[in-house]
Amino acid sequence: MTVYSVHVRDTGLKPNLALVKDGFSWPAAIFGFIWALVIGAWDVALVLLGVQIVAGVLAPLLIGDPTSQTVVQLGVSVVIGLIANELRRWSLDRRGMYEDAVVTAHDKEEAERRYLDANPYMTSKLLRDL
């Protein structure tokens, strides 16, 4: 079972709901700042782009061996994968979405269903404008 944090913004005309998985993020580790752009976290994308540029520039300057440079780049990718979901939570918080619950489920759809089953008031708010 996977743990998901549920983030909600219930102000405005229609509330927003976002689920963020705990754990390592393979897409973030592989694609870096592009992953952040795809999920709409522009602030995180800028941070990741800066980290990747700095690592890409400093590795050849400080380390002469190409194999060691590759290891440094892979290390940066692993760290990005480890902290990616925390950065996503930070970005959601900056956009006014607070963490409302923690749900365990096999996949994202089941986690969303469990959250909405436990919070019928949120279900009615989400479905109000449909």
Summary of the structure (lengths in Angstrom):
residues: 130
radius of gyration: 18.1
end to end distance: 31.3
largest distance: 60.9
contacts: 361
relative contact order: 0.22
helix: 63%
strand: 17%
